[in-house]
Amino acid sequence: MKNVSRLSIRVIPNSRKTQFAGYRENELVLRLNAPALEGKANKAAIDFVATFFRVSRSAVSLVAGEKSRHKIFEIIGLDRRDIERKLAEDQPLTTSQNGNA
C-alpha cells in the first residue's frame, strides 16, 4: 500500500508570488499568484504542491475546500515525515509571476 498523507492548507490567492508562508491556526499558509476565479487557484495550488513535494500532479488531489480558502490536499507517495522534512528545508520553493522557479 502506498503512503497517503493529508495536508491542511490555507490558500491566499492573488499574492505577488507563489510560496508557502508559514503556519496560521494549524494550517500551512500558501500564497498563490493566481486568482480565485474559475478554479485557477485550485489548479495552481495542486501544481505548486506537486512541484514542491516532488511528486506527480496526479499524486495530489484536493479532497475538501474546493470553494474555500481552507483546503485539504491528499498526497500519494509521501508520509508525514517526508512532508515535514521537506517543509523544514532551508530553501522554500517559490515561483515568480510567470510561473518559473
C-alpha positions in Angstrom: 0.0 0.0 0.0 1.3 3.5 -0.9 1.7 6.2 1.7 -1.0 8.7 1.7 -0.9 12.0 3.7 -3.4 14.8 4.1 -2.3 18.4 4.4 -4.4 21.3 5.6 -3.6 24.4 3.7 -5.0 28.0 3.9 -4.8 29.4 0.4 -4.3 33.2 -0.1 -4.9 33.9 -3.8 -3.7 37.0 -5.8 -0.4 37.1 -4.0 2.7 38.6 -5.5 4.4 35.2 -5.7 3.6 31.6 -5.0 5.1 30.2 -1.9 4.5 28.6 1.4 4.4 31.3 4.1 4.4 29.5 7.5 1.5 28.4 9.6 -1.7 30.0 10.8 -4.1 28.3 13.1 -2.6 24.8 12.5 -2.8 25.2 8.7 0.0 25.7 6.3 -0.3 29.0 4.5 0.1 29.0 0.7 0.3 32.4 -1.0 -0.7 31.9 -4.7 -0.1 34.1 -7.7 -3.4 33.1 -9.2 -6.9 34.4 -8.9 -9.7 32.7 -7.0 -11.7 32.5 -10.3 -12.9 29.6 -12.3 -10.8 27.1 -10.4 -7.5 28.8 -11.3 -6.3 29.0 -7.7 -7.1 25.3 -7.0 -5.2 24.2 -10.2 -2.3 26.5 -9.2 -2.3 25.1 -5.7 -2.3 21.5 -6.9 0.6 22.3 -9.3 2.6 24.0 -6.6 2.1 21.3 -4.0 3.1 18.6 -6.5 6.2 20.6 -7.6 7.2 21.5 -4.0 7.0 17.9 -2.7 8.4 16.5 -6.0 5.5 14.2 -6.8 3.5 13.9 -9.9 0.5 16.2 -10.3 -1.8 13.1 -10.3 -0.5 12.2 -6.8 -2.0 15.4 -5.4 -5.8 15.8 -5.0 -8.0 18.4 -3.4 -10.3 16.4 -1.1 -12.0 19.3 0.7 -12.5 23.0 0.4 -12.9 23.5 -3.4 -14.7 26.8 -2.9 -13.0 27.8 0.4 -9.6 29.2 1.4 -9.3 26.3 3.9 -8.4 23.3 1.8 -7.3 19.7 2.5 -5.0 18.1 0.0 -4.2 14.4 -0.2 -0.7 13.4 -1.4 0.0 9.9 -2.5 3.5 8.6 -2.1 4.6 10.7 0.9 4.3 10.0 4.6 4.0 12.7 7.2 7.8 12.6 7.9 8.5 13.3 4.2 6.3 16.3 4.3 7.7 17.7 7.5 11.2 17.1 6.3 10.6 19.0 3.0 8.9 21.9 4.8 11.8 22.2 7.2 14.4 22.6 4.5 16.2 25.9 4.4 15.3 26.9 0.8 11.5 27.1 0.3 10.4 26.8 -3.3 8.8 29.9 -4.8 7.8 30.8 -8.2 7.9 34.2 -10.0 4.9 35.8 -11.5 5.4 34.0 -14.8 5.4 30.6 -13.1 9.0 29.7 -13.4 11.1 28.6 -10.5 
